[in-house]
Amino acid sequence: MADDVVVLQPGDERAKKIARAMASQTANDIIQAFGEKPMTSSEIAQLMQIPITTAAYHIENLLDAGIL
């Protein structure tokens, strides 16, 4: 996966999705948590002590952006 290179153009819809997803510290924390091991939304919510709806929101944005 580290060898995958994605070239994005300014204004590209995927670039916008990635920027929105990465703008949140919560999203970045979720990425770090998934880097350790596969987890469910409820496990992420419990680990980070956030509502499951918040975890699900960020996970969906990260999936939609192709980050997770």
mmJSON file of the N, C-alpha and C atoms, coordinates in Angstrom:
{"data_MODEL":{"atom_site":{
"group_PDB":["ATOM","ATOM","ATOM","ATOM","ATOM","ATOM","ATOM","ATOM","ATOM","ATOM","ATOM","ATOM","ATOM","ATOM","ATOM","ATOM","ATOM","ATOM","ATOM","ATOM","ATOM","ATOM","ATOM","ATOM","ATOM","ATOM","ATOM","ATOM","ATOM","ATOM","ATOM","ATOM","ATOM","ATOM","ATOM","ATOM","ATOM","ATOM","ATOM","ATOM","ATOM","ATOM","ATOM","ATOM","ATOM","ATOM","ATOM","ATOM","ATOM","ATOM","ATOM","ATOM","ATOM","ATOM","ATOM","ATOM","ATOM","ATOM","ATOM","ATOM","ATOM","ATOM","ATOM","ATOM","ATOM","ATOM","ATOM","ATOM","ATOM","ATOM","ATOM","ATOM","ATOM","ATOM","ATOM","ATOM","ATOM","ATOM","ATOM","ATOM","ATOM","ATOM","ATOM","ATOM","ATOM","ATOM","ATOM","ATOM","ATOM","ATOM","ATOM","ATOM","ATOM","ATOM","ATOM","ATOM","ATOM","ATOM","ATOM","ATOM","ATOM","ATOM","ATOM","ATOM","ATOM","ATOM","ATOM","ATOM","ATOM","ATOM","ATOM","ATOM","ATOM","ATOM","ATOM","ATOM","ATOM","ATOM","ATOM","ATOM","ATOM","ATOM","ATOM","ATOM","ATOM","ATOM","ATOM","ATOM","ATOM","ATOM","ATOM","ATOM","ATOM","ATOM","ATOM","ATOM","ATOM","ATOM","ATOM","ATOM","ATOM","ATOM","ATOM","ATOM","ATOM","ATOM","ATOM","ATOM","ATOM","ATOM","ATOM","ATOM","ATOM","ATOM","ATOM","ATOM","ATOM","ATOM","ATOM","ATOM","ATOM","ATOM","ATOM","ATOM","ATOM","ATOM","ATOM","ATOM","ATOM","ATOM","ATOM","ATOM","ATOM","ATOM","ATOM","ATOM","ATOM","ATOM","ATOM","ATOM","ATOM","ATOM","ATOM","ATOM","ATOM","ATOM","ATOM","ATOM","ATOM","ATOM","ATOM","ATOM","ATOM","ATOM","ATOM","ATOM","ATOM","ATOM","ATOM","ATOM","ATOM","ATOM","ATOM","ATOM"],
"id":[1,2,3,4,5,6,7,8,9,10,11,12,13,14,15,16,17,18,19,20,21,22,23,24,25,26,27,28,29,30,31,32,33,34,35,36,37,38,39,40,41,42,43,44,45,46,47,48,49,50,51,52,53,54,55,56,57,58,59,60,61,62,63,64,65,66,67,68,69,70,71,72,73,74,75,76,77,78,79,80,81,82,83,84,85,86,87,88,89,90,91,92,93,94,95,96,97,98,99,100,101,102,103,104,105,106,107,108,109,110,111,112,113,114,115,116,117,118,119,120,121,122,123,124,125,126,127,128,129,130,131,132,133,134,135,136,137,138,139,140,141,142,143,144,145,146,147,148,149,150,151,152,153,154,155,156,157,158,159,160,161,162,163,164,165,166,167,168,169,170,171,172,173,174,175,176,177,178,179,180,181,182,183,184,185,186,187,188,189,190,191,192,193,194,195,196,197,198,199,200,201,202,203,204],
"type_symbol":["N","C","C","N","C","C","N","C","C","N","C","C","N","C","C","N","C","C","N","C","C","N","C","C","N","C","C","N","C","C","N","C","C","N","C","C","N","C","C","N","C","C","N","C","C","N","C","C","N","C","C","N","C","C","N","C","C","N","C","C","N","C","C","N","C","C","N","C","C","N","C","C","N","C","C","N","C","C","N","C","C","N","C","C","N","C","C","N","C","C","N","C","C","N","C","C","N","C","C","N","C","C","N","C","C","N","C","C","N","C","C","N","C","C","N","C","C","N","C","C","N","C","C","N","C","C","N","C","C","N","C","C","N","C","C","N","C","C","N","C","C","N","C","C","N","C","C","N","C","C","N","C","C","N","C","C","N","C","C","N","C","C","N","C","C","N","C","C","N","C","C","N","C","C","N","C","C","N","C","C","N","C","C","N","C","C","N","C","C","N","C","C","N","C","C","N","C","C","N","C","C","N","C","C"],
"label_atom_id":["N","CA","C","N","CA","C","N","CA","C","N","CA","C","N","CA","C","N","CA","C","N","CA","C","N","CA","C","N","CA","C","N","CA","C","N","CA","C","N","CA","C","N","CA","C","N","CA","C","N","CA","C","N","CA","C","N","CA","C","N","CA","C","N","CA","C","N","CA","C","N","CA","C","N","CA","C","N","CA","C","N","CA","C","N","CA","C","N","CA","C","N","CA","C","N","CA","C","N","CA","C","N","CA","C","N","CA","C","N","CA","C","N","CA","C","N","CA","C","N","CA","C","N","CA","C","N","CA","C","N","CA","C","N","CA","C","N","CA","C","N","CA","C","N","CA","C","N","CA","C","N","CA","C","N","CA","C","N","CA","C","N","CA","C","N","CA","C","N","CA","C","N","CA","C","N","CA","C","N","CA","C","N","CA","C","N","CA","C","N","CA","C","N","CA","C","N","CA","C","N","CA","C","N","CA","C","N","CA","C","N","CA","C","N","CA","C","N","CA","C","N","CA","C","N","CA","C","N","CA","C","N","CA","C","N","CA","C"],
"label_alt_id":[null,null,null,null,null,null,null,null,null,null,null,null,null,null,null,null,null,null,null,null,null,null,null,null,null,null,null,null,null,null,null,null,null,null,null,null,null,null,null,null,null,null,null,null,null,null,null,null,null,null,null,null,null,null,null,null,null,null,null,null,null,null,null,null,null,null,null,null,null,null,null,null,null,null,null,null,null,null,null,null,null,null,null,null,null,null,null,null,null,null,null,null,null,null,null,null,null,null,null,null,null,null,null,null,null,null,null,null,null,null,null,null,null,null,null,null,null,null,null,null,null,null,null,null,null,null,null,null,null,null,null,null,null,null,null,null,null,null,null,null,null,null,null,null,null,null,null,null,null,null,null,null,null,null,null,null,null,null,null,null,null,null,null,null,null,null,null,null,null,null,null,null,null,null,null,null,null,null,null,null,null,null,null,null,null,null,null,null,null,null,null,null,null,null,null,null,null,null,null,null,null,null,null,null],
"label_comp_id":["MET","MET","MET","ALA","ALA","ALA","ASP","ASP","ASP","ASP","ASP","ASP","VAL","VAL","VAL","VAL","VAL","VAL","VAL","VAL","VAL","LEU","LEU","LEU","GLN","GLN","GLN","PRO","PRO","PRO","GLY","GLY","GLY","ASP","ASP","ASP","GLU","GLU","GLU","ARG","ARG","ARG","ALA","ALA","ALA","LYS","LYS","LYS","LYS","LYS","LYS","ILE","ILE","ILE","ALA","ALA","ALA","ARG","ARG","ARG","ALA","ALA","ALA","MET","MET","MET","ALA","ALA","ALA","SER","SER","SER","GLN","GLN","GLN","THR","THR","THR","ALA","ALA","ALA","ASN","ASN","ASN","ASP","ASP","ASP","ILE","ILE","ILE","ILE","ILE","ILE","GLN","GLN","GLN","ALA","ALA","ALA","PHE","PHE","PHE","GLY","GLY","GLY","GLU","GLU","GLU","LYS","LYS","LYS","PRO","PRO","PRO","MET","MET","MET","THR","THR","THR","SER","SER","SER","SER","SER","SER","GLU","GLU","GLU","ILE","ILE","ILE","ALA","ALA","ALA","GLN","GLN","GLN","LEU","LEU","LEU","MET","MET","MET","GLN","GLN","GLN","ILE","ILE","ILE","PRO","PRO","PRO","ILE","ILE","ILE","THR","THR","THR","THR","THR","THR","ALA","ALA","ALA","ALA","ALA","ALA","TYR","TYR","TYR","HIS","HIS","HIS","ILE","ILE","ILE","GLU","GLU","GLU","ASN","ASN","ASN","LEU","LEU","LEU","LEU","LEU","LEU","ASP","ASP","ASP","ALA","ALA","ALA","GLY","GLY","GLY","ILE","ILE","ILE","LEU","LEU","LEU"],
"label_asym_id":["A","A","A","A","A","A","A","A","A","A","A","A","A","A","A","A","A","A","A","A","A","A","A","A","A","A","A","A","A","A","A","A","A","A","A","A","A","A","A","A","A","A","A","A","A","A","A","A","A","A","A","A","A","A","A","A","A","A","A","A","A","A","A","A","A","A","A","A","A","A","A","A","A","A","A","A","A","A","A","A","A","A","A","A","A","A","A","A","A","A","A","A","A","A","A","A","A","A","A","A","A","A","A","A","A","A","A","A","A","A","A","A","A","A","A","A","A","A","A","A","A","A","A","A","A","A","A","A","A","A","A","A","A","A","A","A","A","A","A","A","A","A","A","A","A","A","A","A","A","A","A","A","A","A","A","A","A","A","A","A","A","A","A","A","A","A","A","A","A","A","A","A","A","A","A","A","A","A","A","A","A","A","A","A","A","A","A","A","A","A","A","A","A","A","A","A","A","A","A","A","A","A","A","A"],
"label_entity_id":["1","1","1","1","1","1","1","1","1","1","1","1","1","1","1","1","1","1","1","1","1","1","1","1","1","1","1","1","1","1","1","1","1","1","1","1","1","1","1","1","1","1","1","1","1","1","1","1","1","1","1","1","1","1","1","1","1","1","1","1","1","1","1","1","1","1","1","1","1","1","1","1","1","1","1","1","1","1","1","1","1","1","1","1","1","1","1","1","1","1","1","1","1","1","1","1","1","1","1","1","1","1","1","1","1","1","1","1","1","1","1","1","1","1","1","1","1","1","1","1","1","1","1","1","1","1","1","1","1","1","1","1","1","1","1","1","1","1","1","1","1","1","1","1","1","1","1","1","1","1","1","1","1","1","1","1","1","1","1","1","1","1","1","1","1","1","1","1","1","1","1","1","1","1","1","1","1","1","1","1","1","1","1","1","1","1","1","1","1","1","1","1","1","1","1","1","1","1","1","1","1","1","1","1"],
"label_seq_id":[1,1,1,2,2,2,3,3,3,4,4,4,5,5,5,6,6,6,7,7,7,8,8,8,9,9,9,10,10,10,11,11,11,12,12,12,13,13,13,14,14,14,15,15,15,16,16,16,17,17,17,18,18,18,19,19,19,20,20,20,21,21,21,22,22,22,23,23,23,24,24,24,25,25,25,26,26,26,27,27,27,28,28,28,29,29,29,30,30,30,31,31,31,32,32,32,33,33,33,34,34,34,35,35,35,36,36,36,37,37,37,38,38,38,39,39,39,40,40,40,41,41,41,42,42,42,43,43,43,44,44,44,45,45,45,46,46,46,47,47,47,48,48,48,49,49,49,50,50,50,51,51,51,52,52,52,53,53,53,54,54,54,55,55,55,56,56,56,57,57,57,58,58,58,59,59,59,60,60,60,61,61,61,62,62,62,63,63,63,64,64,64,65,65,65,66,66,66,67,67,67,68,68,68],
"pdbx_PDB_ins_code":[null,null,null,null,null,null,null,null,null,null,null,null,null,null,null,null,null,null,null,null,null,null,null,null,null,null,null,null,null,null,null,null,null,null,null,null,null,null,null,null,null,null,null,null,null,null,null,null,null,null,null,null,null,null,null,null,null,null,null,null,null,null,null,null,null,null,null,null,null,null,null,null,null,null,null,null,null,null,null,null,null,null,null,null,null,null,null,null,null,null,null,null,null,null,null,null,null,null,null,null,null,null,null,null,null,null,null,null,null,null,null,null,null,null,null,null,null,null,null,null,null,null,null,null,null,null,null,null,null,null,null,null,null,null,null,null,null,null,null,null,null,null,null,null,null,null,null,null,null,null,null,null,null,null,null,null,null,null,null,null,null,null,null,null,null,null,null,null,null,null,null,null,null,null,null,null,null,null,null,null,null,null,null,null,null,null,null,null,null,null,null,null,null,null,null,null,null,null,null,null,null,null,null,null],
"Cartn_x":[0.809,0.0,0.856,2.016,2.882,3.388,3.379,3.852,2.782,1.532,0.448,0.572,0.589,0.664,-0.613,-1.216,-2.432,-2.126,-2.353,-2.144,-3.506,-3.613,-4.868,-4.672,-5.664,-5.645,-6.451,-6.024,-6.819,-8.247,-9.188,-10.591,-11.188,-10.333,-10.799,-11.707,-12.805,-13.778,-13.135,-12.28,-11.621,-10.701,-10.015,-9.147,-9.964,-11.14,-12.018,-12.453,-12.817,-13.24,-12.094,-10.899,-9.747,-9.464,-9.517,-9.26,-10.275,-11.559,-12.586,-12.362,-12.026,-11.835,-10.617,-9.563,-8.317,-8.308,-9.295,-9.33,-9.656,-10.117,-10.557,-9.513,-9.243,-8.338,-8.936,-10.258,-10.93,-10.688,-10.813,-10.57,-9.135,-8.199,-6.796,-6.563,-7.213,-7.1,-7.685,-8.769,-9.391,-8.45,-7.809,-6.845,-5.742,-5.239,-4.195,-4.689,-5.915,-6.475,-6.609,-7.048,-7.179,-5.809,-4.787,-3.442,-2.914,-3.464,-3.013,-3.646,-4.945,-5.643,-7.029,-7.644,-9.014,-9.964,-10.869,-11.805,-13.18,-14.191,-15.548,-15.771,-16.845,-17.198,-17.407,-18.051,-18.3,-17.007,-16.069,-14.78,-14.006,-14.057,-13.411,-14.041,-15.374,-16.085,-15.709,-15.653,-15.3,-13.857,-12.941,-11.532,-11.3,-11.979,-11.764,-12.702,-13.621,-14.613,-15.409,-15.949,-16.805,-18.093,-19.161,-20.407,-20.204,-20.908,-20.777,-21.196,-22.144,-22.558,-21.407,-20.612,-19.444,-18.415,-18.156,-17.205,-17.678,-18.938,-19.485,-19.405,-19.693,-19.63,-18.215,-17.22,-15.847,-15.366,-15.736,-15.344,-15.953,-17.207,-17.845,-17.156,-16.824,-16.118,-14.744,-14.046,-12.731,-12.847,-13.861,-14.094,-14.457,-15.332,-15.765,-14.594,-13.653,-12.471,-11.406,-11.611,-10.647,-9.446,-9.567,-8.459,-8.453,-9.621,-9.747,-10.271],
"Cartn_y":[-1.183,0.0,1.252,1.225,2.39,2.753,1.793,2.056,2.654,2.696,3.259,4.78,5.354,6.796,7.271,8.275,8.856,10.3,10.668,12.035,12.716,13.823,14.56,15.955,16.419,17.768,18.679,19.931,20.86,20.931,20.879,20.923,19.565,18.535,17.172,16.749,16.111,15.714,14.82,13.904,13.028,13.847,14.825,15.687,16.427,16.885,17.573,16.636,15.401,14.421,14.104,13.948,13.654,14.819,16.022,17.21,17.329,17.107,17.177,16.098,14.903,13.799,14.041,14.591,14.776,16.041,16.898,18.156,17.956,16.798,16.53,15.744,16.2,15.459,14.1,14.052,12.78,11.787,12.245,11.37,10.865,11.738,11.326,10.303,10.495,9.53,8.18,8.206,6.959,6.228,6.963,6.346,5.649,6.322,5.731,4.46,4.489,3.32,2.141,2.401,1.327,0.801,1.618,1.176,0.107,0.06,-0.921,-2.286,-2.301,-3.568,-3.262,-4.223,-4.012,-3.835,-2.896,-2.615,-2.292,-2.474,-2.081,-0.621,-0.048,1.329,1.452,0.476,0.545,0.395,-0.402,-0.514,0.809,1.45,2.758,3.763,3.805,4.743,4.524,3.274,2.954,3.339,2.993,3.307,4.814,5.574,7.018,7.791,7.067,7.68,8.779,8.392,9.281,8.535,9.265,8.586,7.742,6.625,5.751,6.474,7.403,8.164,9.023,9.561,10.358,9.468,8.32,7.374,6.936,6.586,6.13,7.224,8.458,9.594,9.724,9.716,9.887,8.679,7.498,6.288,6.304,6.682,6.738,7.763,8.931,9.947,9.436,8.753,8.214,7.114,6.291,5.251,5.879,6.885,7.562,8.243,8.745,9.406,8.406,7.127,6.104,6.025,6.602,6.599,5.318,4.817,3.532,2.5],
"Cartn_z":[0.0,0.0,0.0,0.612,0.649,-0.738,-1.66,-3.02,-3.912,-3.443,-4.234,-4.244,-5.438,-5.581,-6.249,-5.662,-6.219,-6.567,-7.815,-8.255,-8.318,-7.596,-7.546,-8.12,-8.809,-9.348,-8.429,-8.263,-7.456,-7.991,-7.093,-7.495,-7.823,-7.937,-8.185,-7.038,-7.344,-6.316,-5.256,-5.669,-4.689,-3.787,-4.349,-3.539,-2.488,-2.867,-1.917,-0.795,-1.15,-0.143,0.821,0.283,1.124,2.06,1.525,2.352,3.481,3.162,4.209,5.265,4.831,5.777,6.665,6.1,6.843,7.696,7.54,8.286,9.764,10.12,11.488,12.278,13.479,14.366,14.713,14.866,15.161,14.037,12.799,11.652,11.653,11.955,12.014,13.124,14.248,15.347,14.949,14.2,13.731,12.774,11.882,10.961,11.751,12.772,13.606,14.296,14.796,15.479,14.518,13.287,12.302,11.876,12.016,11.665,12.6,13.802,14.788,14.556,14.264,14.022,13.461,12.776,12.301,13.487,13.38,14.469,13.897,14.714,14.339,14.742,14.231,14.602,16.103,16.693,18.131,18.929,18.453,19.131,19.055,17.899,17.737,18.689,18.722,19.596,21.049,21.456,22.847,23.133,22.244,22.43,22.54,21.684,21.64,22.567,23.181,24.073,23.364,22.187,21.401,21.081,20.766,20.386,19.126,19.055,17.883,16.609,16.728,15.536,15.011,15.911,15.503,14.83,15.426,14.836,13.453,13.348,12.065,11.007,11.393,10.473,9.889,10.744,10.282,9.484,9.918,9.187,7.786,7.684,6.361,5.462,6.008,5.222,4.754,5.648,5.293,4.24,4.343,3.325,1.995,2.028,0.802,0.105,0.885,0.321,-0.128,0.199,-0.197,0.724,1.909,2.867,3.674,4.004,4.714,3.744],
"occupancy":[1.0,1.0,1.0,1.0,1.0,1.0,1.0,1.0,1.0,1.0,1.0,1.0,1.0,1.0,1.0,1.0,1.0,1.0,1.0,1.0,1.0,1.0,1.0,1.0,1.0,1.0,1.0,1.0,1.0,1.0,1.0,1.0,1.0,1.0,1.0,1.0,1.0,1.0,1.0,1.0,1.0,1.0,1.0,1.0,1.0,1.0,1.0,1.0,1.0,1.0,1.0,1.0,1.0,1.0,1.0,1.0,1.0,1.0,1.0,1.0,1.0,1.0,1.0,1.0,1.0,1.0,1.0,1.0,1.0,1.0,1.0,1.0,1.0,1.0,1.0,1.0,1.0,1.0,1.0,1.0,1.0,1.0,1.0,1.0,1.0,1.0,1.0,1.0,1.0,1.0,1.0,1.0,1.0,1.0,1.0,1.0,1.0,1.0,1.0,1.0,1.0,1.0,1.0,1.0,1.0,1.0,1.0,1.0,1.0,1.0,1.0,1.0,1.0,1.0,1.0,1.0,1.0,1.0,1.0,1.0,1.0,1.0,1.0,1.0,1.0,1.0,1.0,1.0,1.0,1.0,1.0,1.0,1.0,1.0,1.0,1.0,1.0,1.0,1.0,1.0,1.0,1.0,1.0,1.0,1.0,1.0,1.0,1.0,1.0,1.0,1.0,1.0,1.0,1.0,1.0,1.0,1.0,1.0,1.0,1.0,1.0,1.0,1.0,1.0,1.0,1.0,1.0,1.0,1.0,1.0,1.0,1.0,1.0,1.0,1.0,1.0,1.0,1.0,1.0,1.0,1.0,1.0,1.0,1.0,1.0,1.0,1.0,1.0,1.0,1.0,1.0,1.0,1.0,1.0,1.0,1.0,1.0,1.0,1.0,1.0,1.0,1.0,1.0,1.0],
"B_iso_or_equiv":[0.0,0.0,0.0,0.0,0.0,0.0,0.0,0.0,0.0,0.0,0.0,0.0,0.0,0.0,0.0,0.0,0.0,0.0,0.0,0.0,0.0,0.0,0.0,0.0,0.0,0.0,0.0,0.0,0.0,0.0,0.0,0.0,0.0,0.0,0.0,0.0,0.0,0.0,0.0,0.0,0.0,0.0,0.0,0.0,0.0,0.0,0.0,0.0,0.0,0.0,0.0,0.0,0.0,0.0,0.0,0.0,0.0,0.0,0.0,0.0,0.0,0.0,0.0,0.0,0.0,0.0,0.0,0.0,0.0,0.0,0.0,0.0,0.0,0.0,0.0,0.0,0.0,0.0,0.0,0.0,0.0,0.0,0.0,0.0,0.0,0.0,0.0,0.0,0.0,0.0,0.0,0.0,0.0,0.0,0.0,0.0,0.0,0.0,0.0,0.0,0.0,0.0,0.0,0.0,0.0,0.0,0.0,0.0,0.0,0.0,0.0,0.0,0.0,0.0,0.0,0.0,0.0,0.0,0.0,0.0,0.0,0.0,0.0,0.0,0.0,0.0,0.0,0.0,0.0,0.0,0.0,0.0,0.0,0.0,0.0,0.0,0.0,0.0,0.0,0.0,0.0,0.0,0.0,0.0,0.0,0.0,0.0,0.0,0.0,0.0,0.0,0.0,0.0,0.0,0.0,0.0,0.0,0.0,0.0,0.0,0.0,0.0,0.0,0.0,0.0,0.0,0.0,0.0,0.0,0.0,0.0,0.0,0.0,0.0,0.0,0.0,0.0,0.0,0.0,0.0,0.0,0.0,0.0,0.0,0.0,0.0,0.0,0.0,0.0,0.0,0.0,0.0,0.0,0.0,0.0,0.0,0.0,0.0,0.0,0.0,0.0,0.0,0.0,0.0],
"pdbx_formal_charge":[null,null,null,null,null,null,null,null,null,null,null,null,null,null,null,null,null,null,null,null,null,null,null,null,null,null,null,null,null,null,null,null,null,null,null,null,null,null,null,null,null,null,null,null,null,null,null,null,null,null,null,null,null,null,null,null,null,null,null,null,null,null,null,null,null,null,null,null,null,null,null,null,null,null,null,null,null,null,null,null,null,null,null,null,null,null,null,null,null,null,null,null,null,null,null,null,null,null,null,null,null,null,null,null,null,null,null,null,null,null,null,null,null,null,null,null,null,null,null,null,null,null,null,null,null,null,null,null,null,null,null,null,null,null,null,null,null,null,null,null,null,null,null,null,null,null,null,null,null,null,null,null,null,null,null,null,null,null,null,null,null,null,null,null,null,null,null,null,null,null,null,null,null,null,null,null,null,null,null,null,null,null,null,null,null,null,null,null,null,null,null,null,null,null,null,null,null,null,null,null,null,null,null,null],
"auth_seq_id":[1,1,1,2,2,2,3,3,3,4,4,4,5,5,5,6,6,6,7,7,7,8,8,8,9,9,9,10,10,10,11,11,11,12,12,12,13,13,13,14,14,14,15,15,15,16,16,16,17,17,17,18,18,18,19,19,19,20,20,20,21,21,21,22,22,22,23,23,23,24,24,24,25,25,25,26,26,26,27,27,27,28,28,28,29,29,29,30,30,30,31,31,31,32,32,32,33,33,33,34,34,34,35,35,35,36,36,36,37,37,37,38,38,38,39,39,39,40,40,40,41,41,41,42,42,42,43,43,43,44,44,44,45,45,45,46,46,46,47,47,47,48,48,48,49,49,49,50,50,50,51,51,51,52,52,52,53,53,53,54,54,54,55,55,55,56,56,56,57,57,57,58,58,58,59,59,59,60,60,60,61,61,61,62,62,62,63,63,63,64,64,64,65,65,65,66,66,66,67,67,67,68,68,68],
"auth_comp_id":["MET","MET","MET","ALA","ALA","ALA","ASP","ASP","ASP","ASP","ASP","ASP","VAL","VAL","VAL","VAL","VAL","VAL","VAL","VAL","VAL","LEU","LEU","LEU","GLN","GLN","GLN","PRO","PRO","PRO","GLY","GLY","GLY","ASP","ASP","ASP","GLU","GLU","GLU","ARG","ARG","ARG","ALA","ALA","ALA","LYS","LYS","LYS","LYS","LYS","LYS","ILE","ILE","ILE","ALA","ALA","ALA","ARG","ARG","ARG","ALA","ALA","ALA","MET","MET","MET","ALA","ALA","ALA","SER","SER","SER","GLN","GLN","GLN","THR","THR","THR","ALA","ALA","ALA","ASN","ASN","ASN","ASP","ASP","ASP","ILE","ILE","ILE","ILE","ILE","ILE","GLN","GLN","GLN","ALA","ALA","ALA","PHE","PHE","PHE","GLY","GLY","GLY","GLU","GLU","GLU","LYS","LYS","LYS","PRO","PRO","PRO","MET","MET","MET","THR","THR","THR","SER","SER","SER","SER","SER","SER","GLU","GLU","GLU","ILE","ILE","ILE","ALA","ALA","ALA","GLN","GLN","GLN","LEU","LEU","LEU","MET","MET","MET","GLN","GLN","GLN","ILE","ILE","ILE","PRO","PRO","PRO","ILE","ILE","ILE","THR","THR","THR","THR","THR","THR","ALA","ALA","ALA","ALA","ALA","ALA","TYR","TYR","TYR","HIS","HIS","HIS","ILE","ILE","ILE","GLU","GLU","GLU","ASN","ASN","ASN","LEU","LEU","LEU","LEU","LEU","LEU","ASP","ASP","ASP","ALA","ALA","ALA","GLY","GLY","GLY","ILE","ILE","ILE","LEU","LEU","LEU"],
"auth_asym_id":["A","A","A","A","A","A","A","A","A","A","A","A","A","A","A","A","A","A","A","A","A","A","A","A","A","A","A","A","A","A","A","A","A","A","A","A","A","A","A","A","A","A","A","A","A","A","A","A","A","A","A","A","A","A","A","A","A","A","A","A","A","A","A","A","A","A","A","A","A","A","A","A","A","A","A","A","A","A","A","A","A","A","A","A","A","A","A","A","A","A","A","A","A","A","A","A","A","A","A","A","A","A","A","A","A","A","A","A","A","A","A","A","A","A","A","A","A","A","A","A","A","A","A","A","A","A","A","A","A","A","A","A","A","A","A","A","A","A","A","A","A","A","A","A","A","A","A","A","A","A","A","A","A","A","A","A","A","A","A","A","A","A","A","A","A","A","A","A","A","A","A","A","A","A","A","A","A","A","A","A","A","A","A","A","A","A","A","A","A","A","A","A","A","A","A","A","A","A","A","A","A","A","A","A"],
"auth_atom_id":["N","CA","C","N","CA","C","N","CA","C","N","CA","C","N","CA","C","N","CA","C","N","CA","C","N","CA","C","N","CA","C","N","CA","C","N","CA","C","N","CA","C","N","CA","C","N","CA","C","N","CA","C","N","CA","C","N","CA","C","N","CA","C","N","CA","C","N","CA","C","N","CA","C","N","CA","C","N","CA","C","N","CA","C","N","CA","C","N","CA","C","N","CA","C","N","CA","C","N","CA","C","N","CA","C","N","CA","C","N","CA","C","N","CA","C","N","CA","C","N","CA","C","N","CA","C","N","CA","C","N","CA","C","N","CA","C","N","CA","C","N","CA","C","N","CA","C","N","CA","C","N","CA","C","N","CA","C","N","CA","C","N","CA","C","N","CA","C","N","CA","C","N","CA","C","N","CA","C","N","CA","C","N","CA","C","N","CA","C","N","CA","C","N","CA","C","N","CA","C","N","CA","C","N","CA","C","N","CA","C","N","CA","C","N","CA","C","N","CA","C","N","CA","C","N","CA","C","N","CA","C","N","CA","C","N","CA","C"],
"pdbx_PDB_model_num":[1,1,1,1,1,1,1,1,1,1,1,1,1,1,1,1,1,1,1,1,1,1,1,1,1,1,1,1,1,1,1,1,1,1,1,1,1,1,1,1,1,1,1,1,1,1,1,1,1,1,1,1,1,1,1,1,1,1,1,1,1,1,1,1,1,1,1,1,1,1,1,1,1,1,1,1,1,1,1,1,1,1,1,1,1,1,1,1,1,1,1,1,1,1,1,1,1,1,1,1,1,1,1,1,1,1,1,1,1,1,1,1,1,1,1,1,1,1,1,1,1,1,1,1,1,1,1,1,1,1,1,1,1,1,1,1,1,1,1,1,1,1,1,1,1,1,1,1,1,1,1,1,1,1,1,1,1,1,1,1,1,1,1,1,1,1,1,1,1,1,1,1,1,1,1,1,1,1,1,1,1,1,1,1,1,1,1,1,1,1,1,1,1,1,1,1,1,1,1,1,1,1,1,1]
}}}
